[in-house]
Amino acid sequence: MNWLAKVVFFKLLGWRLIGSWPENLEKCVVIVVPHTSWHDFYMGLLIRRILGADIKFVAKKELFQPPFGWYFRWMGGISLDRTSGQNKVEAIADIFRKKNKFKLAIAPEGTRKKVSEWKTGFYYIARAANVPIIVISIDYGKKKVKVSPPIHPGNDLEEELREIKSFCKEATGKVAVYT
């Protein structure tokens, strides 16, 4: 299936990949930006296959109901109850602690709509689980995907967010321009 993903991504769709998946990285939080369309789902599946990384994803629990719930689980999905009052960061960090290998993709926008501010849960999950952050930037305008080196979260959220956002600042989403 890897060869098929490469043929579709590089030859049929005409995309480029800049960067590579870090070797021997067993745990990390992967943020995929910008997230503006349902098209990001199948692009993410292609990218995941090409990179050879078993990256899971979280999605609202409603997607895991019949008739398609089996499909999302099979594709690596983890159901997330988004009701307020829960400590989602700690719950997800606990998954990292329990597994020997776990890579989790999250859209920092928290939605497919254009937002002015990202949600910072991905950062706090990475910090609580003591794992690096990998940024995957999907630029539909230039048909280019960039993969960052690992970013190890410290204690300066604002500075590290600036670094992360600068990596993907030129990426154009499928629907909206990322700013």
Secondary structure, DSSP 8 states (H G I E B T S, - for coil): -HHHHHIIIIIIS--EEES---TT--EEEEEEE---STHHHHHHHHHHHHHT--EEEEEEGGGGSTTTHHHHHHTTEEEE---TT--HHHHHHHHHHH-SSEEEEE-TTSSSS--SS---HHHHHHHHHT--EEEEEEETTTTEEEE---B---S-HHHHHHHHHHHTTT-B-SSSB--
